Amino acid sequence: MTSIVVCPLANIAEMAVRHRAGAMVSLIAERQDFHRPGVIAAERHLKLAMNDIGFAGTGDLIAPSETHVERLIAFVRDWDQSAPILIHCWMGVSRSPAAAVITALALHPEEDDFELAGRLRKAAPHATPNSRLIEIGDHMLGRNGRLIAAVKGIGRGAETDGRASFVLPLQVTLDLKN
């Protein structure tokens, strides 16, 4: 079973090597400079330039958009899942946990939103998924408000110093036909 590794920018090299990640998603401000870990091939790295804000119309800041979520969903559906995927943002608290649950539901649409949110809270007591990403993901994945309600249900995460990383295992789907 593979998984989603979520971490802050400062930990990407360590976590990519430790978990033998094969793909990476960066949700980071447009001008934020960083180096992709050498263990991640350039074609298996998706950079989504956005700020951690919950609404559009904030001057020079880039709000998460439908285009960002479309690109995320397309990228993760193309991921072969032979190795974990690393998802990071600046602190590993808001954008990357939101992207992690969107990823899980894009790959396993049969998963229960509330169970997934509960797994997220257990793995990451500090996670406070970006509400705009969650709302867009809910709409694009046809969750009919369930994802929004599930994330609201777990509430705001605990305070953190921004060094917390976590692993969100993907749901195992058993093939009972064979």
C-alpha positions as a Markdown table, in Angstrom:
| # | Residue | x | y | z |
|---|---|---|---|---|
| 1 | Met | 0.0 | 0.0 | 0.0 |
| 2 | Thr | 1.4 | 3.4 | -0.9 |
| 3 | Ser | 0.8 | 6.7 | 0.8 |
| 4 | Ile | 0.7 | 10.4 | 0.7 |
| 5 | Val | 3.6 | 12.1 | 2.6 |
| 6 | Val | 2.8 | 15.7 | 3.7 |
| 7 | Cys | 5.5 | 18.1 | 5.0 |
| 8 | Pro | 6.6 | 21.7 | 5.1 |
| 9 | Leu | 9.1 | 23.0 | 2.5 |
| 10 | Ala | 12.0 | 22.7 | 4.9 |
| 11 | Asn | 11.6 | 18.9 | 5.1 |
| 12 | Ile | 11.1 | 18.0 | 1.5 |
| 13 | Ala | 14.6 | 16.5 | 0.9 |
| 14 | Glu | 14.6 | 14.5 | 4.1 |
| 15 | Met | 11.0 | 13.2 | 3.6 |
| 16 | Ala | 11.5 | 12.4 | -0.1 |
| 17 | Val | 14.5 | 10.2 | 0.7 |
| 18 | Arg | 13.1 | 8.7 | 3.9 |
| 19 | His | 9.9 | 7.6 | 2.2 |
| 20 | Arg | 11.4 | 6.9 | -1.2 |
| 21 | Ala | 8.9 | 9.2 | -2.8 |
| 22 | Gly | 8.4 | 8.9 | -6.6 |
| 23 | Ala | 6.4 | 12.1 | -7.2 |
| 24 | Met | 6.0 | 15.5 | -5.6 |
| 25 | Val | 3.4 | 18.3 | -5.5 |
| 26 | Ser | 4.4 | 21.8 | -4.4 |
| 27 | Leu | 1.7 | 24.2 | -3.4 |
| 28 | Ile | 3.9 | 27.3 | -2.8 |
| 29 | Ala | 3.8 | 31.0 | -3.5 |
| 30 | Glu | 4.8 | 32.0 | -7.0 |
| 31 | Arg | 8.1 | 33.6 | -6.1 |
| 32 | Gln | 9.1 | 31.1 | -3.4 |
| 33 | Asp | 12.4 | 29.6 | -4.5 |
| 34 | Phe | 13.4 | 26.0 | -3.6 |
| 35 | His | 15.3 | 23.0 | -5.1 |
| 36 | Arg | 13.4 | 19.9 | -6.0 |
| 37 | Pro | 15.0 | 16.9 | -4.3 |
| 38 | Gly | 17.2 | 14.9 | -6.6 |
| 39 | Val | 15.2 | 11.7 | -6.0 |
| 40 | Ile | 12.2 | 13.2 | -7.7 |
| 41 | Ala | 12.3 | 13.3 | -11.5 |
| 42 | Ala | 11.4 | 16.7 | -13.0 |
| 43 | Glu | 8.5 | 15.2 | -14.9 |
| 44 | Arg | 7.0 | 13.8 | -11.7 |
| 45 | His | 7.0 | 17.2 | -10.0 |
| 46 | Leu | 4.0 | 19.5 | -10.1 |
| 47 | Lys | 4.4 | 23.0 | -8.9 |
| 48 | Leu | 1.1 | 24.9 | -8.2 |
| 49 | Ala | 1.9 | 28.6 | -7.6 |
| 50 | Met | -0.6 | 29.9 | -5.0 |
| 51 | Asn | -0.7 | 31.6 | -1.6 |
| 52 | Asp | -2.4 | 30.2 | 1.5 |
| 53 | Ile | -5.5 | 32.3 | 1.3 |
| 54 | Gly | -9.2 | 31.4 | 1.5 |
| 55 | Phe | -10.6 | 33.9 | -1.0 |
| 56 | Ala | -9.8 | 35.7 | -4.3 |
| 57 | Gly | -9.2 | 39.4 | -4.8 |
| 58 | Thr | -6.3 | 40.0 | -2.4 |
| 59 | Gly | -4.0 | 42.1 | -4.5 |
| 60 | Asp | -0.8 | 40.4 | -5.5 |
| 61 | Leu | -1.6 | 37.2 | -3.8 |
| 62 | Ile | -2.7 | 34.2 | -5.8 |
| 63 | Ala | -5.7 | 32.4 | -4.5 |
| 64 | Pro | -6.2 | 28.6 | -5.0 |
| 65 | Ser | -8.3 | 28.2 | -8.2 |
| 66 | Glu | -10.1 | 25.6 | -10.2 |
| 67 | Thr | -7.1 | 25.4 | -12.5 |
| 68 | His | -4.9 | 24.5 | -9.6 |
| 69 | Val | -7.2 | 21.7 | -8.5 |
| 70 | Glu | -7.7 | 20.5 | -12.1 |
| 71 | Arg | -4.0 | 20.2 | -12.5 |
| 72 | Leu | -3.6 | 18.5 | -9.1 |
| 73 | Ile | -6.3 | 15.9 | -9.9 |
| 74 | Ala | -4.9 | 15.2 | -13.4 |
| 75 | Phe | -1.3 | 14.8 | -12.0 |
| 76 | Val | -2.3 | 12.4 | -9.2 |
| 77 | Arg | -4.5 | 10.3 | -11.5 |
| 78 | Asp | -1.4 | 9.9 | -13.7 |
| 79 | Trp | 0.7 | 8.9 | -10.7 |
| 80 | Asp | 1.5 | 5.1 | -10.9 |
| 81 | Gln | 1.4 | 4.7 | -7.1 |
| 82 | Ser | 4.5 | 2.5 | -7.1 |
| 83 | Ala | 6.1 | 4.8 | -4.6 |
| 84 | Pro | 4.6 | 7.4 | -2.2 |
| 85 | Ile | 3.8 | 10.9 | -3.4 |
| 86 | Leu | 5.1 | 13.9 | -1.4 |
| 87 | Ile | 2.9 | 16.9 | -1.1 |
| 88 | His | 4.2 | 20.0 | 0.5 |
| 89 | Cys | 3.5 | 23.7 | 1.1 |
| 90 | Trp | 5.4 | 26.3 | 3.2 |
| 91 | Met | 4.3 | 25.0 | 6.6 |
| 92 | Gly | 2.6 | 21.7 | 5.9 |
| 93 | Val | -0.5 | 22.9 | 7.7 |
| 94 | Ser | -3.1 | 24.2 | 5.2 |
| 95 | Arg | -2.5 | 23.8 | 1.5 |
| 96 | Ser | -0.8 | 20.4 | 1.5 |
| 97 | Pro | -3.3 | 18.7 | 3.8 |
| 98 | Ala | -6.1 | 20.0 | 1.6 |
| 99 | Ala | -4.3 | 18.7 | -1.5 |
| 100 | Ala | -3.7 | 15.3 | 0.3 |
| 101 | Val | -7.4 | 14.7 | 0.9 |
| 102 | Ile | -8.3 | 15.9 | -2.6 |
| 103 | Thr | -5.7 | 13.4 | -3.9 |
| 104 | Ala | -7.1 | 10.6 | -1.8 |
| 105 | Leu | -10.6 | 11.2 | -3.1 |
| 106 | Ala | -9.5 | 11.7 | -6.7 |
| 107 | Leu | -7.9 | 8.2 | -6.5 |
| 108 | His | -10.6 | 6.6 | -4.4 |
| 109 | Pro | -13.9 | 8.3 | -5.0 |
| 110 | Glu | -15.8 | 5.6 | -3.1 |
| 111 | Glu | -14.1 | 6.6 | 0.2 |
| 112 | Asp | -16.2 | 8.2 | 2.9 |
| 113 | Asp | -15.3 | 11.9 | 3.4 |
| 114 | Phe | -15.9 | 11.8 | 7.1 |
| 115 | Glu | -13.7 | 8.7 | 7.6 |
| 116 | Leu | -11.0 | 10.3 | 5.5 |
| 117 | Ala | -11.2 | 13.6 | 7.5 |
| 118 | Gly | -10.9 | 11.5 | 10.7 |
| 119 | Arg | -7.8 | 9.7 | 9.4 |
| 120 | Leu | -6.3 | 13.1 | 8.5 |
| 121 | Arg | -6.9 | 14.4 | 12.0 |
| 122 | Lys | -5.4 | 11.3 | 13.6 |
| 123 | Ala | -2.3 | 11.5 | 11.4 |
| 124 | Ala | -2.0 | 15.3 | 11.6 |
| 125 | Pro | -3.5 | 17.0 | 14.7 |
| 126 | His | -2.0 | 20.3 | 13.4 |
| 127 | Ala | -3.7 | 20.2 | 10.0 |
| 128 | Thr | -6.1 | 23.0 | 9.1 |
| 129 | Pro | -6.9 | 22.3 | 5.4 |
| 130 | Asn | -7.2 | 25.4 | 3.2 |
| 131 | Ser | -10.9 | 26.0 | 2.9 |
| 132 | Arg | -10.8 | 27.3 | -0.6 |
| 133 | Leu | -9.0 | 24.2 | -1.9 |
| 134 | Ile | -11.5 | 22.0 | 0.0 |
| 135 | Glu | -14.5 | 23.9 | -1.5 |
| 136 | Ile | -13.1 | 23.7 | -5.1 |
| 137 | Gly | -12.1 | 20.0 | -4.6 |
| 138 | Asp | -15.5 | 19.2 | -3.2 |
| 139 | His | -17.2 | 20.7 | -6.3 |
| 140 | Met | -14.8 | 19.2 | -8.9 |
| 141 | Leu | -14.9 | 15.7 | -7.4 |
| 142 | Gly | -18.7 | 15.8 | -7.1 |
| 143 | Arg | -18.7 | 15.4 | -3.3 |
| 144 | Asn | -21.9 | 17.4 | -2.9 |
| 145 | Gly | -20.7 | 19.2 | 0.2 |
| 146 | Arg | -19.6 | 16.1 | 2.0 |
| 147 | Leu | -15.9 | 17.0 | 1.9 |
| 148 | Ile | -16.6 | 20.5 | 3.1 |
| 149 | Ala | -18.7 | 19.2 | 6.0 |
| 150 | Ala | -16.2 | 16.6 | 6.9 |
| 151 | Val | -13.3 | 19.0 | 7.1 |
| 152 | Lys | -15.4 | 21.6 | 9.0 |
| 153 | Gly | -16.2 | 18.7 | 11.3 |
| 154 | Ile | -12.6 | 18.1 | 12.4 |
| 155 | Gly | -12.2 | 21.8 | 13.1 |
| 156 | Arg | -9.0 | 23.8 | 13.3 |
| 157 | Gly | -5.8 | 21.9 | 14.0 |
| 158 | Ala | -3.6 | 22.3 | 17.0 |
| 159 | Glu | -0.9 | 25.0 | 17.0 |
| 160 | Thr | 2.4 | 23.9 | 15.4 |
| 161 | Asp | 5.9 | 25.2 | 14.8 |
| 162 | Gly | 5.7 | 24.3 | 11.2 |
| 163 | Arg | 8.0 | 21.3 | 11.4 |
| 164 | Ala | 5.4 | 18.6 | 11.6 |
| 165 | Ser | 5.2 | 16.0 | 8.8 |
| 166 | Phe | 2.8 | 13.1 | 8.4 |
| 167 | Val | 1.8 | 10.2 | 6.3 |
| 168 | Leu | -1.7 | 9.7 | 5.1 |
| 169 | Pro | -2.2 | 6.1 | 3.9 |
| 170 | Leu | -4.4 | 5.7 | 0.9 |
| 171 | Gln | -7.5 | 3.6 | 1.3 |
| 172 | Val | -7.0 | -0.1 | 0.3 |
| 173 | Thr | -9.5 | -1.3 | -2.2 |
| 174 | Leu | -9.9 | -5.0 | -2.2 |
| 175 | Asp | -10.8 | -6.7 | -5.5 |
| 176 | Leu | -13.3 | -9.4 | -4.4 |
| 177 | Lys | -13.9 | -10.6 | -8.0 |
| 178 | Asn | -10.8 | -12.7 | -8.1 |
